């Protein structure tokens, strides 16, 4: 049997992640606990300008850093987030359907999903984010902030956080 047939697409040995996920269903924590566990997904670059493309994958790190000042919450770290995104077939910068977000939440323990966009208009960069409960889909909070195109975009992420 060829070596490729002996491993899963993510490089792990069989059974593959899809099979393991189907066998194990995670019971979500109560709403109050879900609201303190954040899953920051890559934002979308609505401007489609290449100079903002780095924010697609950089957004989880930038917003996680901003949220890190709050002691009452936890944020799924990058070293757990990005492998989970790959295993679940998520392409950074795309809209992720709710069932896939649920699988990622079950895998990572992040039950409040944060999604957002970055948009450049008229010399400004706008960062918008929404936090939603993964189980109910209810939006819990939304925020946006703008900085000048020549300013450090991290300031906008800090304001959103």
C-alpha positions as YAML, in Angstrom:
chain: A
units: angstrom
residues:
- id: 1
  name: UNK
  ca: [0.00, 0.00, 0.00]
- id: 2
  name: UNK
  ca: [1.46, 3.43, -0.91]
- id: 3
  name: UNK
  ca: [2.51, 5.65, 1.98]
- id: 4
  name: UNK
  ca: [-0.04, 8.34, 0.99]
- id: 5
  name: UNK
  ca: [-2.88, 5.83, 1.44]
- id: 6
  name: UNK
  ca: [-1.68, 5.13, 4.98]
- id: 7
  name: UNK
  ca: [-2.18, 8.66, 6.27]
- id: 8
  name: UNK
  ca: [-4.93, 11.26, 6.46]
- id: 9
  name: UNK
  ca: [-4.87, 14.53, 4.48]
- id: 10
  name: UNK
  ca: [-3.62, 16.35, 7.61]
- id: 11
  name: UNK
  ca: [-0.65, 13.93, 7.86]
- id: 12
  name: UNK
  ca: [-1.97, 11.91, 10.81]
- id: 13
  name: UNK
  ca: [-2.45, 8.12, 10.68]
- id: 14
  name: UNK
  ca: [-5.96, 6.69, 10.08]
- id: 15
  name: UNK
  ca: [-8.68, 6.93, 11.22]
- id: 16
  name: UNK
  ca: [-8.86, 10.40, 9.75]
- id: 17
  name: UNK
  ca: [-10.17, 13.45, 11.63]
- id: 18
  name: UNK
  ca: [-13.58, 13.32, 9.92]
- id: 19
  name: UNK
  ca: [-14.14, 9.81, 11.24]
- id: 20
  name: UNK
  ca: [-12.93, 10.67, 14.75]
- id: 21
  name: UNK
  ca: [-15.09, 13.81, 14.89]
- id: 22
  name: UNK
  ca: [-18.20, 11.86, 13.93]
- id: 23
  name: UNK
  ca: [-17.62, 9.42, 16.78]
- id: 24
  name: UNK
  ca: [-17.16, 12.08, 19.48]
- id: 25
  name: UNK
  ca: [-19.77, 14.79, 20.05]
- id: 26
  name: UNK
  ca: [-18.86, 17.50, 22.53]
- id: 27
  name: UNK
  ca: [-21.53, 18.91, 24.82]
- id: 28
  name: UNK
  ca: [-21.21, 22.69, 24.87]
- id: 29
  name: UNK
  ca: [-20.80, 24.42, 28.22]
- id: 30
  name: UNK
  ca: [-23.61, 26.61, 29.62]
- id: 31
  name: UNK
  ca: [-24.17, 30.03, 27.94]
- id: 32
  name: UNK
  ca: [-22.29, 32.04, 30.59]
- id: 33
  name: UNK
  ca: [-19.20, 29.87, 30.14]
- id: 34
  name: UNK
  ca: [-19.46, 29.90, 26.31]
- id: 35
  name: UNK
  ca: [-19.44, 33.69, 26.44]
- id: 36
  name: UNK
  ca: [-15.99, 33.67, 28.00]
- id: 37
  name: UNK
  ca: [-14.30, 31.32, 25.50]
- id: 38
  name: UNK
  ca: [-13.37, 33.10, 22.28]
- id: 39
  name: UNK
  ca: [-12.63, 31.59, 18.88]
- id: 40
  name: UNK
  ca: [-11.22, 34.38, 16.68]
- id: 41
  name: UNK
  ca: [-11.49, 33.38, 13.02]
- id: 42
  name: UNK
  ca: [-9.49, 34.99, 10.20]
- id: 43
  name: UNK
  ca: [-11.09, 38.22, 8.97]
- id: 44
  name: UNK
  ca: [-11.93, 38.94, 5.34]
- id: 45
  name: UNK
  ca: [-10.17, 41.60, 3.27]
- id: 46
  name: UNK
  ca: [-13.14, 43.31, 1.62]
- id: 47
  name: UNK
  ca: [-10.86, 45.79, -0.14]
- id: 48
  name: UNK
  ca: [-9.08, 43.00, -1.98]
- id: 49
  name: UNK
  ca: [-5.92, 45.12, -1.90]
- id: 50
  name: UNK
  ca: [-2.78, 43.07, -1.56]
- id: 51
  name: UNK
  ca: [-1.26, 45.37, 1.07]
- id: 52
  name: UNK
  ca: [-4.03, 44.28, 3.49]
- id: 53
  name: UNK
  ca: [-3.88, 40.55, 2.66]
- id: 54
  name: UNK
  ca: [-1.61, 39.86, 5.63]
- id: 55
  name: UNK
  ca: [-4.50, 40.83, 7.92]
- id: 56
  name: UNK
  ca: [-6.56, 37.85, 6.77]
- id: 57
  name: UNK
  ca: [-4.39, 35.41, 8.72]
- id: 58
  name: UNK
  ca: [-2.98, 38.05, 11.08]
- id: 59
  name: UNK
  ca: [-6.35, 39.14, 12.42]
- id: 60
  name: UNK
  ca: [-6.75, 36.29, 14.94]
- id: 61
  name: UNK
  ca: [-3.38, 37.10, 16.47]
- id: 62
  name: UNK
  ca: [-3.96, 40.87, 16.51]
- id: 63
  name: UNK
  ca: [-7.41, 40.60, 18.07]
- id: 64
  name: UNK
  ca: [-6.33, 37.86, 20.47]
- id: 65
  name: UNK
  ca: [-3.55, 40.12, 21.71]
- id: 66
  name: UNK
  ca: [-6.09, 42.91, 22.29]
- id: 67
  name: UNK
  ca: [-8.48, 40.56, 24.08]
- id: 68
  name: UNK
  ca: [-5.65, 39.16, 26.19]
- id: 69
  name: UNK
  ca: [-5.87, 42.07, 28.59]
- id: 70
  name: UNK
  ca: [-9.20, 40.73, 29.88]
- id: 71
  name: UNK
  ca: [-8.64, 38.17, 32.64]
- id: 72
  name: UNK
  ca: [-12.21, 36.85, 32.59]
- id: 73
  name: UNK
  ca: [-11.96, 35.35, 29.10]
- id: 74
  name: UNK
  ca: [-9.83, 32.86, 27.23]
- id: 75
  name: UNK
  ca: [-8.95, 32.98, 23.54]
- id: 76
  name: UNK
  ca: [-8.05, 29.91, 21.48]
- id: 77
  name: UNK
  ca: [-4.30, 30.30, 20.85]
- id: 78
  name: UNK
  ca: [-2.88, 30.33, 17.31]
- id: 79
  name: UNK
  ca: [-1.15, 26.98, 17.79]
- id: 80
  name: UNK
  ca: [-4.56, 25.33, 18.31]
- id: 81
  name: UNK
  ca: [-6.60, 27.57, 15.99]
- id: 82
  name: UNK
  ca: [-4.72, 27.23, 12.71]
- id: 83
  name: UNK
  ca: [-4.35, 23.42, 12.80]
- id: 84
  name: UNK
  ca: [-8.09, 23.15, 13.59]
- id: 85
  name: UNK
  ca: [-8.90, 25.44, 10.65]
- id: 86
  name: UNK
  ca: [-6.77, 23.28, 8.33]
- id: 87
  name: UNK
  ca: [-8.30, 20.02, 9.59]
- id: 88
  name: UNK
  ca: [-11.77, 21.45, 8.97]
- id: 89
  name: UNK
  ca: [-10.95, 22.71, 5.48]
- id: 90
  name: UNK
  ca: [-11.30, 26.41, 6.28]
- id: 91
  name: UNK
  ca: [-9.64, 28.75, 3.81]
- id: 92
  name: UNK
  ca: [-8.55, 31.96, 5.54]
- id: 93
  name: UNK
  ca: [-10.53, 34.97, 4.37]
- id: 94
  name: UNK
  ca: [-13.72, 33.09, 3.48]
- id: 95
  name: UNK
  ca: [-17.06, 32.93, 5.25]
- id: 96
  name: UNK
  ca: [-17.22, 29.77, 7.35]
- id: 97
  name: UNK
  ca: [-20.58, 28.03, 7.54]
- id: 98
  name: UNK
  ca: [-22.07, 27.50, 11.04]
- id: 99
  name: UNK
  ca: [-21.72, 23.69, 11.05]
- id: 100
  name: UNK
  ca: [-17.99, 23.99, 10.40]
- id: 101
  name: UNK
  ca: [-17.60, 26.69, 13.08]
- id: 102
  name: UNK
  ca: [-19.39, 24.31, 15.49]
- id: 103
  name: UNK
  ca: [-16.87, 21.53, 14.71]
- id: 104
  name: UNK
  ca: [-13.98, 23.95, 15.28]
- id: 105
  name: UNK
  ca: [-15.55, 25.09, 18.57]
- id: 106
  name: UNK
  ca: [-15.91, 21.48, 19.71]
- id: 107
  name: UNK
  ca: [-12.28, 20.83, 18.85]
- id: 108
  name: UNK
  ca: [-10.79, 23.99, 20.37]
- id: 109
  name: UNK
  ca: [-13.19, 24.91, 23.19]
- id: 110
  name: UNK
  ca: [-13.82, 28.39, 21.75]
- id: 111
  name: UNK
  ca: [-17.59, 28.86, 21.92]
- id: 112
  name: UNK
  ca: [-17.91, 32.57, 21.06]
- id: 113
  name: UNK
  ca: [-16.89, 32.92, 17.42]
- id: 114
  name: UNK
  ca: [-15.48, 36.26, 16.34]
- id: 115
  name: UNK
  ca: [-15.62, 37.07, 12.65]
- id: 116
  name: UNK
  ca: [-14.86, 40.30, 10.89]
- id: 117
  name: UNK
  ca: [-13.71, 42.33, 7.95]
- id: 118
  name: UNK
  ca: [-11.01, 44.80, 7.04]
- id: 119
  name: UNK
  ca: [-11.87, 47.52, 4.52]
- id: 120
  name: UNK
  ca: [-9.81, 50.36, 3.08]
- id: 121
  name: UNK
  ca: [-11.79, 53.42, 1.94]
- id: 122
  name: UNK
  ca: [-10.75, 57.01, 1.26]
- id: 123
  name: UNK
  ca: [-7.42, 56.84, 3.05]
- id: 124
  name: UNK
  ca: [-8.80, 54.96, 6.08]
- id: 125
  name: UNK
  ca: [-8.73, 51.34, 7.20]
- id: 126
  name: UNK
  ca: [-11.83, 50.07, 8.99]
- id: 127
  name: UNK
  ca: [-11.82, 46.92, 11.14]
- id: 128
  name: UNK
  ca: [-15.24, 45.47, 12.00]
- id: 129
  name: UNK
  ca: [-15.92, 42.44, 14.19]
- id: 130
  name: UNK
  ca: [-18.88, 40.45, 15.49]
- id: 131
  name: UNK
  ca: [-18.92, 37.95, 18.34]
- id: 132
  name: UNK
  ca: [-21.61, 35.28, 18.16]
- id: 133
  name: UNK
  ca: [-22.55, 32.33, 20.32]
- id: 134
  name: UNK
  ca: [-21.62, 29.22, 18.31]
- id: 135
  name: UNK
  ca: [-24.54, 27.16, 19.66]
- id: 136
  name: UNK
  ca: [-27.37, 29.66, 19.10]
- id: 137
  name: UNK
  ca: [-25.87, 31.90, 16.40]
- id: 138
  name: UNK
  ca: [-26.96, 34.94, 18.39]
- id: 139
  name: UNK
  ca: [-24.70, 37.97, 17.96]
- id: 140
  name: UNK
  ca: [-23.42, 38.96, 21.41]
- id: 141
  name: UNK
  ca: [-21.40, 42.04, 20.49]
- id: 142
  name: UNK
  ca: [-20.15, 44.00, 17.52]
- id: 143
  name: UNK
  ca: [-17.56, 46.72, 17.18]
- id: 144
  name: UNK
  ca: [-15.61, 48.62, 14.58]
- id: 145
  name: UNK
  ca: [-12.75, 51.06, 14.53]
- id: 146
  name: UNK
  ca: [-10.91, 53.09, 11.91]
- id: 147
  name: UNK
  ca: [-7.37, 54.34, 11.53]
- id: 148
  name: UNK
  ca: [-5.69, 56.35, 8.82]
- id: 149
  name: UNK
  ca: [-4.21, 54.23, 6.04]
- id: 150
  name: UNK
  ca: [-0.71, 55.32, 7.10]
- id: 151
  name: UNK
  ca: [-1.35, 54.53, 10.80]
- id: 152
  name: UNK
  ca: [-0.64, 51.27, 12.59]
- id: 153
  name: UNK
  ca: [-3.67, 49.00, 12.04]
- id: 154
  name: UNK
  ca: [-3.02, 47.33, 15.40]
- id: 155
  name: UNK
  ca: [-4.60, 50.42, 16.98]
- id: 156
  name: UNK
  ca: [-7.91, 49.56, 15.30]
- id: 157
  name: UNK
  ca: [-7.71, 45.96, 16.55]
- id: 158
  name: UNK
  ca: [-7.01, 47.21, 20.08]
- id: 159
  name: UNK
  ca: [-10.06, 49.48, 19.93]
- id: 160
  name: UNK
  ca: [-12.25, 46.64, 18.66]
- id: 161
  name: UNK
  ca: [-10.93, 44.36, 21.41]
...
